[in-house]
Amino acid sequence: MKNGNSAVAKNIFHSLLRNSSLGVVLALCLFTVSLVAVSASDGGSDVVTKIEADLAGAAINGLVPRGEAETKTFVDGNRKFEVHVSSVNLPDGTILNVSVDGAREGTLRLVGMLGELERETADGQTVPPINSRTRVVVSDQAGNTIVAGSFSNIPPPGASPSPTPTPGATPSPTPTPGATPSPTPTPGATPSPTPTPGATPSPTPTPSPSPNTNGEIRIESRLAGAPIGGLVPKGHAKFRSRANGRRDLNVEVEKVNLPAGTVLNVLVDNVNVGQITLSSMLENELELESEHGAIVPNVTTTSTVVVTDAQGRTILSGVFNTASAGISGNDIDDSHYFVEQHYRDFFDREADDSGLDFWEHQITNCGDDSDCRNRARINTSGAFFLSIEFQETGYLLYRFNKSSFGTMPRRNDFIVEMQSIAQGVVVGQPGWQQKLEDNKRQAAERWASRDDFRARFDGKSNRQFVIELFANAGVTPGEQEREDLISRLDSALETRGSVLRRVSENGEFSRGEKNPAFVLMQYFGYLHRNPDEGPDHDFSGFNFWLHKLDDNGGDFHRAEMVKAFLVAGEYRDRFQW
């Protein structure tokens, strides 16, 4: 994939980044330049953009596998995607699956511990949309991760560092027309946030971030892995070296669908540096700080990070290949990071370029006006719940649960279903409406085949089934609507899954549950827990915010709900390191 000159140039660049804070500045400057055609060629076409991903994994039969993914866009519009693996100590002929952001893209076959996959639009093949946040996983047929990682924002030599945005893509999320409340009132016109009684921490304002001038070096790795129990795990590793010699390492994992209390090992460059014990919310972190006496490994832009189980199998892995601007104070105070994190917390995906740019600029356009920035952060945050993308995925799942069981969903179940229904949906990109429709139809059928759903309804007639769904939803349908659904079920024109969806999409039901769902997603998204967990022991905090939202006609600005969660210590502590 690379010639000798490219390898030398990349090594020089990595050396700069390893040994000087100038490297971070250089990487970020290069990554943000405008698109230009370069002299590099492939198949006779000039390469406009090229980004790469180094892949890592735990040793297999004593040998550490490696991999690399690359995507190129050419002047003529052709796009090419390649994945190469090496040192994979498995028998010749072994077939491995290649997935991009959770979607399977193809397979490769091992010969002499090597394998490759190549796809090119010029050959009539589909090439997935890729940016510097895209994750790649190579797994075996049993679903075990072999190597994984994410694309880099450190540009390879001879190419423009930023991929071409999807043509015609509109910023995502797009707020539901008419749903977003009017602009935030003039500062001082609304009362200070009322704290949740005995539950959600009282809002504590924090100063706006100031530019980092201490010369620290910071590099990161987005960790990837194959699904576990239907849930794709995610992770993030961050390394920071300060001018005074202090070093910090933080490795976070989430959505790891293993029992609470499971101990995972963290390896940096194949050396065990610590352990992570999973919480009941399927996540946790490892923090190492030299200031507090911990031994922090010397991380470079070629360092690997692998999270394994007790048997040495890879759960998550990646390479430190992402340069990050220094952020003074809490990471979540940085506008770019703030928007990226909202995509992860509410859409369970990395941001698309156009959406990230749109929402980040809603905040940064305020300049140094702190009041304006705070209003923009609140409005941006609330827009994720109100967006088409979430209303048609996460909120629909909420209503599936309520109409099926008469209760709100619990977070661990919700995030499994959310990954599936949202897979590949980016509002504004070509074909998104059909992809969304396909996902919703499949989600409804999958829901109706769940063990808990079948245990509740298998022994009931179609009439009893329909009546109970509406009762759980708290809706009294018209006689014609109810009888039509029953008749269509009896004649096999509908399935129980499709009827579940029709009841869940009932207008009265959707309007009536919007506020409870909005409050619940504050806990799921910001705090990563259920409302009656953590510092809360019941639903008093949830009920407090629901009453405030109801009392203010669903206007989250006047209720000051989003504002309070954004400044709550429990939320901000997630990003302090």
N, C-alpha and C positions, 0 to 999 in steps of 0.2 A: 504493500500500500504506500510505502514511502521509499524514495530513493535515498542514496547516501547523503546528498547535500541537505535534504529536508531534515534528516535525523540530526546532522551536525547543527543546523540552525536551531532546531527545537531544543537541543541540549544547551546551547548558548543562552537561549531565552530562559530556560528553566534555571540555569545557573544564576542569571540576574535576579530572578524571583526568589531563589533560595537565600541569596546573600545580601539583599538590600531591599529596603522598603520602596526604593525606586521601581523595583520590579512590579509591585502591586499597582503603582500609579501607571506604569507603562502598559500593563495588561489591560487595565480598565480603559485607558485612553484609546488603545488599539481596538478594543471591543466595541467602542461607541462611535467609531468613524463611519462615514457614509459608505454605502455600497459602491465599490469600484471594480471593474474588470481587471484581472491580473494576468500575467504572462503564463502562469502554469497551465498546462493543457492535459486533457485526457480524452483520448479518442478523437482528437482533432478539434474539440470544442474548448473554448476558453472557460476556465473555472471562475465563476463570479464569487461564490462562497464555498467555504469548506470548514466544517467543524468536526471534532474528533472526541471519542470517549475511550478512555482506558478502562478495562474491565478486570476485576480481581475476584478471587475465591479462595476458599480454604483448601489445604492440601488433600489430594486424592491418592491414596496408596503411597504416601510419602513424597509426592511431587506436587508442587504448587502450580495450578493452571493460570494462564493469563489470556487476555483477549483485548481486542480493539474494535471499535465501531467507527465508521466514518460516513459522512454524508456530504455530497457535493451538489451544487446547482451550477449549471452551465449557461453561457450567454444565450444559447438557443432555447432555454427553458427546460431542457432535459435535466432530470434529477437522478442521482445515483445513491444507493445505500448499500454499505458493505459491513459485514461482521466477520472477523477472523479470530480463531481461538488456537492456542498452542499449549503444549505440555499438559494436555488433558489425559490423564493416565487411566483411560478406559479402552476396552477392546476396539479394534478396527471394525468399522461398520456401525458403531453406535450412532443412533440418530438423536440429535439434540434440538430442542425447540428454541426459537428466538422470538422474544416478545419485546415490544416497544410500548412503554407506558401501560403495561397490563394487557395489551392486545397482541395476539400471536401474529407474527409477520412471516414466518417460514421455518424451515428446518435446515440443518447442516449435518453432514455425515463425516465422522472421524476416520481419517486414514493416517497412520503413523502419529497419532495424538494431535493431529492438525485437522482443522475444518474451516470452511468458509461459506458464507451466504452472500450473494450479490443480487441486487434488484435494481432495475433501471427503467425509467418511464419510456425511454426510446425503444425499449423492447416490448412495450405494451404492458409492463408490470406496474403494480401499485407501489409507490414509495410513501411511507408514512410522513406526516408533517413533523419536523424535528427542530428544536431550538436548544439553547444552551442549558435548559433545565430538564430535557428529556432523559428518561431512564431506559436502560437496555438490560435484559436478563436472558441468559442462556441457561436452560434447564434440561434435565434428563426426562425420560418418559414417565418417571414416577413423580415428577414435579419438584425434584430437588434442585436447588440453585447450584450451578457449576461455576459460572463467573457472572458478574453484574457490575453495573456502575452507571454513571450519567455523563452526558456530553459536557464538554469543557467550555468555559468562556475565555480561556487562554487561546488565542488564535494560532493555528498552525502556520508555519512559514509559507509565504507566497499566496496567501488567500485573504480575502476580506473576512473579518471575524464575525460578522453578524449574518444569520441566514435571512433569505428573502422572506418577508411576511407573506402569508397566504393572501392571494389577490382578492380584493373585495371584502376581506374580513372586517366585521364591525366590532367595536370594543365590546368585550364581554366581562362582567354581566351587564345586560341591558335591563334597566329597571322596567317593571311592568307599567305601561302607560297609565297615568292617573293614580298610580298607587303610592308613589313616593310623596311624602308630605311636603308642604311648602317649605322654603328655605328656613334654616334655623333662625329664631328670633335674634334681634340685636343683643349682644352680650350684656348681661346684667338685667335683661328683661324677664328672665325666667329664674325661679328660685334654685338654690343649689340642690344637687341630687340628694334625694332622701335615701339613706342606707337601708338595705334589707334588714329587717329586725332579726338580729342574732344569726344571720346567715351570710349572704354575699358581702364581702368586705366593703367598708365605706369608701366612696371614691376619694382618692387623694391625688390632686393635680400634680403633675411633674413638669419641670421646665422643658422647653423645646431643646432638641439635641444641638450641640455646638460642633463645629468642624474639628476633626481629629488632627492634632498637630504634634502628637508625641512620637511619631515615626514608627508606630507598631506595624508588624507584618501580620496579615491574616489571610489564611487560605482555608478552603472548605471542601467538603465532599458530600454530594447527595448519594445516599445509600439505597440500593435496590435489591429486591429479592423476589423469588417466585411465590405465588399464593400459598397460604397455609390455611386449610379449612375454609376455602372460598374467599379469603381476605388477603389482599396484596399488602405486605408490610412496607413501611417507609422508614427512612432514617436520615440523619444529618450529622455529620462530624465537622467540628470547627477547631482550628488551631490558631493560637495567637502568640506571637513573640514580641515582647515589649522592649523598648529602648533600654530599660534598666536591667534587662536580663531575665525578667520573669517570663514564664511560659504557662499557657493554659491549654487544656484539651477538653473538649466537651463532645460526647457522643450520645445522641438521642435516638431512641427507636420508638415507633408507635405502630398500632394496628398489627401487632405480632400476635396472631391468634393461637396462643398457647396458654396453658393454665397459669393463673396467678401464682407467683412464687417460683416460676421457672427461672433458673439461673443461666444467663448467656455470657459467653466469654468474648472479650473485645481484644482483637489482635491488630497491632499496628506494625506493618512490615514483618508480619509473621511472628511477632513477639507478643505474648499475652501481657496486656497492660492493666487489666482490671475486669470487673464483672458488672453485669446489669441484672437486677432481679425484677421481673415483670410484675406490675401492679394489676389490680383487678380491672383496670381500664386498658389493659393490653399494651402498656407503654412504660418507659422509665428512662433514666439517663445515667451516664458515668461522667463525673467531673474530676479532673486532675488539675491541681494548681500548685506550681512550684513554690509559690509564696507560703503555702501551708504545709510544705515539706513533702509533697507528692513528687514522685519521679515522673516527669513528663517527657515522653520521647521527642527526639528531634525530627519533626515532620518536614518533609520537602514536597515539591510538586509532583514527585513520582511515588510518594508513600502510599501504601495500600492500607485500607482499614476493613477488617472482616469481623462480623459478629457471628459466632457459631453457637450451636447447642452443646450439650454435654458430650454428645457423640462425635463432635467435630464437624458436623454438617453446617454448611453455610446457610445462615438465615438472611443476612443482609451484607452487602459488600460494596466497595467503591474505591476510588483513587482520589487523593487530594489534588483536584485539577481545576478548582474554581477560585479565581482571585476575587477578593472582597475588599471594598473600601473600608477603611477604619471607621468605626462608629463609636462616638463617645457616649457613654451612658448605656441605656437599655436599647437592645436591638430593635424593639418594636417601635421606638421613636423615629426610626429612619423610614421615610415615606416609601421607598422602594421595597424594603423588607416588609413593611406593614401590609402593602397590597399583595405581595407574593404570599404572605402567610394567610391572608383571607381566602385566596384561591385554594390553599391546602385545607384550611379548616372548614370551609363551607361547600366547596365543590369537589374536594378530595382529588385535586389534580394540580399540576403546575400551571402557572399562568401562561396563556398564549401571549405573543408579543404585543399585538394590537390592544388587547384588553389591559395588560399591565401598563402599557404606555398611557392609555386613556385615563385610568384611575389614578395612576401616580401623578399625572399632571393636574388632576382636580385638586390635589393637595399642594404640589409645589408651585402652582400658579399664584398661590397666596404670598409667595416670597417670605419676608420676615414678619408678616402680620400673624402673630400667634393665635389671636382670636379667630381669624379666618381659617387658619390651618386646622384648629380644633374642630370648627364646624364642618370643614371639608372631610376630616377623618371620620366624624360621626356619620355624615351623609353617605360617604363611600362604604362604610361598614354596613349600614342599614340596607344599602342597595343590593348587597349580596343575597340577603334573604328575599327581597322583593323581586329579584331578577327572574326573567323567564327560565333561565337554566335551573335555578333552585326550585321555583314554584312547580315546575313540571317534572321534577325528579324527587328531591328530598321531601317536599311538602306532599306530593302524591303518596310517597311511602308512609308518611305520618297518617294520612287518611286511610290507607290500606289497613294499618294496624288498628285504628280506632273503629272502623266499620267491621273488622274481623273479630276483635276481642273487647271492644268497648273501652280500651285504655290507650294511653300514649305509649309510643315505643320506648324501649330501653336502649341506651347508646350502643352497646356492643352488637346487638342484633341490627340496629339501624345502619351502622357503618358498613356491615357486610353487604346489605341490600343496596346501600347508596353507591358503592363502587360499581356494582353491576348495572344499575339503571342509568348511571351517569357516564358509563364507559364510552369514550369517543365523541361525546357531545360537547361541541364548542359553538355556542350561538353565533351566527354570522358567517361561519365557514361553510363552504359549498356542501350541500347535502345534509345539513344539520337537522332539518325538519324530519326527513325520512329516518335518519339515524335515531332521533328522539322517539319517533312513533314506534319503530321496531323495538327499541329498548323498553318502552312502556308496556307494549304487548307481551314481550317475553317476561318482564318483571311480574306482571299480573298472573301469568300462567305458572311461573316459578313459585310465587307466593301461595297459590292455591294447592300446590303439591307439597307444601311444608308439613312436617309431622304435626305441629301444633294446630294448624288450620284443619287438617284432615281429621284429627282426633275430635275436634269440635263439631265438624259439619258432616262427616261421612255418613253418619247414621240418620241424617235428617232429609226429609223430602225437599224437592226444589222449592215448594211453597214455603216451607219452614225456613229454608236457607235464605231466601230473599227477604222475608219478613224480619228475620233476625239481623241481617246486615243493616237494614234501614233503622231498626231499633237501636243497634249499637251506634249508628251514626247520629242518632237523636233527630231523625228527620221522618216526617209523615208524608209519604209519597202520594200522589194522586192514584186513584184506583186503576186508571188505564195504564199508567207507568208501571205499577206493580204487577198487574196481570200480564202485561206485555213481556216483562222479563221472565216471569214464570213460564209462560207459553213458549217462549223462545228456548228456554232451557229444556223443557219437555220435548221439544222437537229437534233438539241438538243444533239449533241455529246459534246458540251461545254456549260458552263453557262457564264453569263456575269462576274461572279466572277473569273472563271478559265481563261477567256480571259484577264481580267485585270491583272492577275498574269503573264500570258505569255508575255504580252506586257512589264510589269514591269521588267521581267527578261531578256529582250532583251539585248544582250551583249553591243551593241553600247550605249544604254541608260544608262546601269549600269556604264560604263566607263566615260561617259560624265558628270554624276551628282555626281561623287565621291568627288570631291573637294568642291562643294557647300554644300553637306551633311556633310562633315567633319567639315567645319567651323560652320555650324548651330548647330552641336552637341556640339561644344565648349560652345556655349551659353546655350543650353538646359542642358548639363551635369554639367559644372562648375558653371555657374551663375544662373541656374534655372529660366531662363526667355527667352523671345523672343529677337532677335537682336535689335528691335526698341523700347524696353521698358527700364525702369530704367533710368540710366544716359544717355542712347542713345535715341534720338528722331526720328531717321530715320535709314536707312541701311548703313550709311557711314562707320561705324565700321566694319560691316559684309563685305562690299565691299573691304575695305582696306585689310583685312586678306585673302579674296578670291584672290585678285590680287597677294598678296605675295605668296600664295600657288601655284597659276598658274605659276607665274614667276619662281618658283623653282621646276617645274615639279612634283608638288604634294608631295615633300619631306618636311615633317613638321619640320624636324631638321634644314634644311637650311633656311626655312621660319621663324623659331623661333616662330611659332604660339603656339604650345602647351606650350613651355617654358613661353611665355608671359602671357598666361591665368593662369598658375599655380602660378605665382608670383604676379598676379594682386591683388590689395587690395580688390576688390569686392569679389573675390573668397576666399581669406584668412580670410576675416571678417566673413564668415559663420562659422568658427571653432574657433574663438577667444572668450574666456569667462573667 
